Amino acid sequence: MENPPANTPKIDDSGHGDLAAGVEIGSQMGDPVPAPQATLALQPTPRVPARLEALVETATAYANAASSDNTRDAYAKDWRHFTAWCRREGFEPLPPSSQVIGLYIGACASGSVVDTAAGKPKRNAPALSVATIERRLSGLAWNFTQRGVPMDRSDRHIATVLAGIRRKHAKPPRQKEAVLGEDVKAMVNTLGHDLRGLRDRAILLLGFAGGLRRSEIVGLDIVRDDKSDGHGWIEIFPDQGVLVTLRGKTGWRQVEVGRGASSDTCPVAALESWIRFGRIARGPLFRRIFKDNKTVDVERLSDKHVARLVKQTAFAAGVRSDLPEGERALLFSGHSLRAGLASSADIEERYVQKQLGHASAEMTRKYQRRRDRFRTNLTKASGL
């Protein structure tokens, strides 16, 4: 592969370069964006006047806020994987080439991936799933756009190869197991009554009753704070329930979580106990606990903790113990709580749809693992 001209800027393959907003503003105002952002520009740019540097930083911060940290981390990994593949195969990652991208997704689908450490094909390298390849394409499209050179995903060299991958390798989606109401009761019974047990009990019960995503659970604050990095806050109404206000992809929504029939499994009672004994007054609602199990940290809990918690307590409670342990390990995740509410709540579908924040009833039905699929019988309705 030929070396690029001396005046060609180095391409950032970390995936963590600056967003387009900062790059474009910097180039228009006449100053290169501070490193490492300048590595994204395809042409050298003059300096931004000092009086405008704060505006560039502000615009960049807003651009970063357009997507979640998890999304940006995933897109960064996609970019690193693609640029590493390009280097090994002798291709330039920029500007985007539809033919090269078509070869790349073909290599991902066939399993002909090269080990980055050894530089040799992996033995029995698993082919990537269709969903992963489509996610990688989305990540590449995002990265190319931030660098000012959009990728044409509809180009035949990409679209046709992707259509063939879908036709040959597409499999039915694997859904996580829904934990039902009785399962959640058994799961919380496996927890202790120490500080960590109080916190985890509140997480499971609030996550289930609210139909919340794991990122929404750990993103909650105890009170409203407009300067917080969280995704919402709670308001407890005595003898009634808790109102959860969430910031989602399409705007703000509110979720009402009422009190339960038993204090042992009431999400509001569990939340009140955690707040009282954890001495949570401001900031993140769910936080790390030090090893002494007596001291609560100020840092927000990771959403990975919710997934581990669901898996561990489901195993301890014997949920789906009829299956081999290997299969059970793949069944449960943080999403099991959300699917569990949709499958357990014996009420009109529209109420479940509202609680989960779905735009369509069809999406809600995907979460209802054990619904009566033949309640509406079109065969009889047609006279047969």
C-alpha positions as CSV (number, residue, x, y, z in Angstrom):
1,M,0.0,0.0,0.0
2,E,1.5,3.4,-1.0
3,N,2.3,5.9,1.6
4,P,0.0,9.0,1.7
5,P,1.4,12.3,0.6
6,A,3.4,14.2,3.3
7,N,0.7,16.9,3.7
8,T,-2.1,14.4,4.2
9,P,-3.3,14.6,7.8
10,K,-3.2,11.3,9.8
11,I,-6.5,9.5,10.0
12,D,-7.8,8.9,13.5
13,D,-8.7,5.2,13.8
14,S,-9.6,5.4,17.5
15,G,-13.2,6.2,16.9
16,H,-13.1,8.8,19.6
17,G,-12.3,11.8,17.5
18,D,-14.3,15.0,17.5
19,L,-17.8,15.2,16.1
20,A,-18.6,17.0,12.9
21,A,-20.0,20.0,14.6
22,G,-16.6,20.9,16.2
23,V,-14.7,20.1,13.0
24,E,-16.9,22.1,10.7
25,I,-17.1,25.1,13.0
26,G,-13.4,25.0,13.5
27,S,-12.7,25.0,9.8
28,Q,-15.2,27.7,9.0
29,M,-14.0,30.0,11.8
30,G,-10.4,29.6,10.8
31,D,-8.7,27.4,13.4
32,P,-7.9,23.7,13.7
33,V,-9.8,22.0,16.4
34,P,-7.5,21.0,19.3
35,A,-6.1,17.6,19.2
36,P,-7.2,14.9,18.8
37,Q,-10.1,16.5,16.9
38,A,-7.9,17.9,14.2
39,T,-7.1,14.4,13.0
40,L,-10.6,14.0,11.7
41,A,-10.3,16.9,9.2
42,L,-9.4,15.7,5.7
43,Q,-7.7,19.1,5.0
44,P,-5.6,21.3,7.2
45,T,-7.6,24.1,8.7
46,P,-6.5,27.6,10.0
47,R,-6.8,28.5,13.7
48,V,-10.1,29.5,15.3
49,P,-10.0,33.0,17.0
50,A,-9.6,32.7,20.7
51,R,-12.9,34.3,21.4
52,L,-14.7,31.5,19.5
53,E,-12.9,28.5,21.1
54,A,-15.6,28.3,23.9
55,L,-18.3,28.2,21.2
56,V,-16.6,25.4,19.5
57,E,-16.3,23.4,22.7
58,T,-20.0,24.1,23.5
59,A,-21.1,23.0,20.1
60,T,-19.0,19.8,20.4
61,A,-20.4,19.0,23.8
62,Y,-24.0,19.3,22.4
63,A,-23.0,17.1,19.5
64,N,-21.7,14.5,21.9
65,A,-24.9,14.7,23.8
66,A,-26.8,13.6,20.7
67,S,-26.0,10.0,21.4
68,S,-25.4,7.9,24.5
69,D,-22.0,6.9,25.8
70,N,-22.7,3.2,25.0
71,T,-23.6,4.1,21.4
72,R,-20.5,6.1,20.9
73,D,-18.3,3.4,22.5
74,A,-19.9,0.8,20.1
75,Y,-19.3,3.0,17.1
76,A,-15.7,3.6,18.2
77,K,-15.1,-0.2,18.3
78,D,-16.7,-0.5,14.9
79,W,-14.3,2.1,13.4
80,R,-11.3,0.5,15.0
81,H,-12.3,-3.0,13.7
82,F,-12.8,-1.6,10.1
83,T,-9.6,0.5,10.0
84,A,-7.5,-2.4,11.4
85,W,-9.0,-4.7,8.7
86,C,-8.2,-2.1,6.0
87,R,-4.6,-1.8,7.1
88,R,-4.1,-5.6,7.0
89,E,-5.7,-5.9,3.6
90,G,-3.9,-2.9,2.1
91,F,-6.9,-0.6,1.7
92,E,-7.3,3.1,2.7
93,P,-10.3,3.6,5.1
94,L,-10.9,7.1,3.8
95,P,-12.6,8.3,1.7
96,P,-15.3,5.6,2.0
97,S,-15.2,3.1,-0.9
98,S,-18.4,1.1,-1.4
99,Q,-16.4,-1.7,-3.0
100,V,-14.1,-1.9,0.1
101,I,-17.0,-1.8,2.5
102,G,-18.7,-4.6,0.5
103,L,-15.6,-6.7,0.8
104,Y,-15.4,-6.0,4.5
105,I,-18.9,-7.1,5.4
106,G,-18.4,-10.1,3.2
107,A,-15.3,-11.0,5.3
108,C,-17.3,-10.5,8.5
109,A,-20.1,-12.8,7.3
110,S,-17.8,-15.5,6.1
111,G,-15.7,-15.6,9.3
112,S,-12.5,-14.9,7.4
113,V,-11.3,-12.5,10.1
114,V,-7.6,-12.0,10.7
115,D,-6.3,-12.1,14.3
116,T,-5.0,-8.6,15.2
117,A,-2.3,-10.0,17.4
118,A,-0.9,-12.8,15.3
119,G,-1.8,-11.4,11.9
120,K,-3.1,-14.8,10.8
121,P,-6.6,-16.1,10.2
122,K,-8.2,-17.3,13.4
123,R,-8.9,-21.0,13.7
124,N,-12.7,-21.6,13.5
125,A,-13.3,-17.8,13.5
126,P,-17.0,-17.4,14.1
127,A,-18.9,-15.5,11.4
128,L,-20.6,-12.4,12.6
129,S,-24.4,-12.4,12.8
130,V,-26.5,-10.4,10.4
131,A,-27.5,-8.1,13.3
132,T,-23.9,-7.4,14.2
133,I,-22.9,-6.7,10.6
134,E,-25.8,-4.3,10.3
135,R,-24.8,-2.6,13.5
136,R,-21.2,-2.3,12.2
137,L,-22.5,-0.7,9.1
138,S,-24.4,1.8,11.1
139,G,-21.3,2.5,13.1
140,L,-19.3,3.1,9.9
141,A,-21.9,5.3,8.5
142,W,-21.9,7.4,11.7
143,N,-18.1,7.6,11.7
144,F,-17.8,8.6,8.0
145,T,-20.5,11.3,8.5
146,Q,-18.6,12.8,11.4
147,R,-15.5,13.0,9.2
148,G,-17.4,14.9,6.5
149,V,-17.4,12.0,4.0
150,P,-20.8,10.3,4.2
151,M,-21.1,6.6,3.2
152,D,-23.7,5.6,0.6
153,R,-25.2,2.6,2.2
154,S,-27.6,2.2,-0.7
155,D,-24.8,1.7,-3.2
156,R,-25.1,-1.7,-4.9
157,H,-21.7,-2.8,-3.8
158,I,-22.9,-2.6,-0.2
159,A,-26.7,-3.2,-0.5
160,T,-26.4,-6.3,-2.7
161,V,-23.8,-8.0,-0.6
162,L,-25.8,-7.2,2.5
163,A,-29.0,-8.6,0.9
164,G,-27.1,-11.8,0.1
165,I,-25.8,-12.0,3.7
166,R,-29.3,-11.6,5.0
167,R,-30.7,-14.2,2.7
168,K,-28.0,-16.8,3.5
169,H,-27.3,-16.2,7.2
170,A,-30.4,-14.5,8.7
171,K,-31.8,-16.4,11.8
172,P,-34.9,-15.7,13.9
173,P,-34.1,-13.3,16.7
174,R,-33.2,-14.8,20.1
175,Q,-35.2,-13.1,22.8
176,K,-34.2,-13.0,26.4
177,E,-36.4,-14.9,28.8
178,A,-39.1,-12.9,30.6
179,V,-39.0,-13.1,34.4
180,L,-42.6,-13.1,35.5
181,G,-44.1,-11.7,38.8
182,E,-43.6,-15.0,40.7
183,D,-40.1,-15.2,39.4
184,V,-39.2,-11.7,40.6
185,K,-40.6,-12.6,44.1
186,A,-38.3,-15.6,44.2
187,M,-35.4,-13.6,43.0
188,V,-35.7,-10.8,45.6
189,N,-36.0,-13.5,48.3
190,T,-32.4,-14.7,47.4
191,L,-31.1,-11.2,48.5
192,G,-29.9,-10.3,52.0
193,H,-31.1,-7.5,54.1
194,D,-27.8,-5.7,54.3
195,L,-27.1,-2.4,52.4
196,R,-26.3,-4.2,49.1
197,G,-29.3,-6.4,49.4
198,L,-31.6,-3.3,49.9
199,R,-30.2,-1.6,46.9
200,D,-30.4,-4.7,44.6
201,R,-34.0,-5.4,45.8
202,A,-35.0,-1.9,44.9
203,I,-33.4,-2.2,41.5
204,L,-35.2,-5.5,40.6
205,L,-38.6,-4.4,41.8
206,L,-38.5,-0.9,40.4
207,G,-37.1,-2.1,37.1
208,F,-39.8,-4.8,36.8
209,A,-42.8,-2.7,37.9
210,G,-41.7,0.2,35.8
211,G,-40.7,-1.8,32.7
212,L,-37.5,0.1,32.6
213,R,-34.3,-0.5,30.6
214,R,-31.2,-1.1,32.6
215,S,-29.7,2.2,31.4
216,E,-32.9,3.9,32.6
217,I,-32.6,2.3,36.0
218,V,-29.1,3.3,36.8
219,G,-29.6,6.7,35.1
220,L,-32.1,7.9,37.7
221,D,-31.4,10.6,40.2
222,I,-33.0,11.0,43.6
223,V,-34.3,14.5,42.7
224,R,-34.4,16.6,39.6
225,D,-31.0,18.1,38.7
226,D,-30.7,19.9,35.4
227,K,-26.9,19.7,35.5
228,S,-26.9,15.9,36.1
229,D,-25.6,13.4,33.6
230,G,-28.5,11.1,34.4
231,H,-31.6,10.2,32.4
232,G,-34.3,11.2,34.8
233,W,-35.4,11.3,38.4
234,I,-38.1,10.0,40.8
235,E,-40.8,11.6,43.0
236,I,-42.3,9.5,45.8
237,F,-46.0,10.1,46.7
238,P,-46.8,8.8,50.1
239,D,-49.4,6.0,50.2
240,Q,-49.6,6.1,46.4
241,G,-46.5,5.3,44.5
242,V,-43.5,6.7,42.7
243,L,-43.4,8.9,39.5
244,V,-40.4,8.2,37.3
245,T,-39.5,10.9,34.8
246,L,-37.3,9.7,32.0
247,R,-35.5,11.2,29.1
248,G,-35.6,8.9,26.1
249,K,-34.6,8.9,22.5
250,T,-37.8,10.7,21.5
251,G,-38.2,13.0,24.4
252,W,-39.4,12.9,28.0
253,R,-41.9,10.4,29.4
254,Q,-43.3,9.6,32.8
255,V,-43.9,6.2,34.3
256,E,-46.2,5.6,37.3
257,V,-45.2,2.8,39.6
258,G,-47.9,2.1,42.2
259,R,-47.5,0.4,45.6
260,G,-47.6,-3.4,45.7
261,A,-50.0,-5.6,47.6
262,S,-47.2,-6.9,49.9
263,S,-44.5,-4.7,51.6
264,D,-42.0,-7.5,51.0
265,T,-42.3,-7.1,47.2
266,C,-43.5,-3.5,46.9
267,P,-41.2,-1.5,44.7
268,V,-42.0,1.8,46.4
269,A,-41.3,0.3,49.9
270,A,-38.0,-1.2,48.7
271,L,-37.0,2.2,47.2
272,E,-37.8,4.0,50.4
273,S,-35.7,1.5,52.4
274,W,-32.7,1.9,50.1
275,I,-33.0,5.7,50.2
276,R,-33.2,5.8,54.0
277,F,-30.5,3.4,54.9
278,G,-28.3,4.4,52.0
279,R,-28.7,8.0,53.0
280,I,-29.3,9.2,49.5
281,A,-30.2,12.9,49.4
282,R,-28.9,14.2,46.0
283,G,-27.3,12.8,42.9
284,P,-27.5,9.2,41.5
285,L,-30.2,7.0,43.0
286,F,-28.4,3.7,42.6
287,R,-24.7,3.8,43.5
288,R,-21.7,1.5,44.1
289,I,-21.2,0.2,47.6
290,F,-17.7,-0.3,49.0
291,K,-16.4,-3.8,50.1
292,D,-17.3,-3.1,53.7
293,N,-21.0,-3.1,52.7
294,K,-21.5,-0.1,54.8
295,T,-20.3,2.8,52.7
296,V,-22.2,4.1,49.7
297,D,-20.1,5.7,47.0
298,V,-21.0,8.9,45.1
299,E,-20.5,7.3,41.7
300,R,-23.4,6.1,39.6
301,L,-23.9,2.3,39.3
302,S,-23.0,0.8,35.9
303,D,-25.8,-0.6,33.8
304,K,-23.9,-3.8,33.6
305,H,-24.6,-4.4,37.2
306,V,-28.3,-4.7,36.4
307,A,-27.7,-7.5,33.8
308,R,-25.4,-9.4,36.2
309,L,-28.0,-9.0,39.1
310,V,-30.8,-10.4,37.0
311,K,-28.8,-13.3,35.8
312,Q,-27.4,-14.1,39.3
313,T,-30.7,-13.9,41.1
314,A,-32.6,-15.8,38.4
315,F,-30.0,-18.6,38.8
316,A,-30.2,-18.5,42.6
317,A,-34.0,-18.6,42.5
318,G,-34.1,-21.6,40.1
319,V,-35.9,-19.8,37.3
320,R,-36.0,-22.2,34.3
321,S,-34.1,-24.8,36.2
322,D,-35.5,-27.3,33.8
323,L,-32.9,-26.3,31.3
324,P,-29.1,-27.1,31.2
325,E,-27.0,-24.5,32.9
326,G,-25.3,-23.5,29.6
327,E,-28.7,-22.6,28.1
328,R,-29.9,-20.8,31.2
329,A,-26.8,-18.6,31.1
330,L,-27.9,-17.2,27.7
331,L,-31.6,-16.6,28.7
332,F,-31.4,-13.8,31.2
333,S,-30.3,-10.1,31.0
334,G,-31.5,-6.7,32.2
335,H,-34.1,-6.9,29.4
336,S,-35.8,-9.8,31.2
337,L,-37.3,-7.4,33.6
338,R,-38.9,-5.2,30.9
339,A,-40.2,-8.2,29.0
340,G,-41.4,-9.7,32.3
341,L,-43.8,-6.8,33.0
342,A,-45.2,-7.0,29.5
343,S,-45.8,-10.7,29.9
344,S,-47.1,-10.6,33.4
345,A,-49.5,-7.6,33.6
346,D,-53.0,-8.9,32.9
347,I,-54.4,-5.6,31.7
348,E,-55.3,-3.9,28.5
349,E,-52.4,-3.8,26.0
350,R,-52.5,0.0,25.7
351,Y,-51.5,0.4,29.3
352,V,-48.5,-1.9,28.9
353,Q,-47.6,0.0,25.8
354,K,-47.6,3.3,27.6
355,Q,-45.6,2.0,30.6
356,L,-42.9,0.7,28.2
357,G,-42.9,3.8,26.1
358,H,-43.5,2.0,22.9
359,A,-44.7,3.9,19.8
360,S,-46.7,1.0,18.5
361,A,-48.7,-1.9,19.9
362,E,-46.7,-4.2,17.6
363,M,-43.5,-3.5,19.4
364,T,-45.2,-4.2,22.8
365,R,-46.4,-7.6,21.5
366,K,-42.8,-8.5,20.9
367,Y,-42.2,-8.2,24.6
368,Q,-45.2,-10.2,25.6
369,R,-43.5,-13.6,25.6
370,R,-46.5,-15.6,26.9
371,R,-49.5,-13.7,25.6
372,D,-52.5,-15.5,24.0
373,R,-51.6,-15.2,20.4
374,F,-54.9,-16.7,19.2
375,R,-57.3,-14.5,21.2
376,T,-58.4,-12.9,17.9
377,N,-59.3,-15.8,15.6
378,L,-59.6,-14.5,12.1
379,T,-60.3,-18.0,10.8
380,K,-63.6,-18.2,12.7
381,A,-64.3,-14.5,12.0
382,S,-64.1,-15.2,8.3
383,G,-66.8,-17.9,8.6
384,L,-64.6,-21.1,8.4
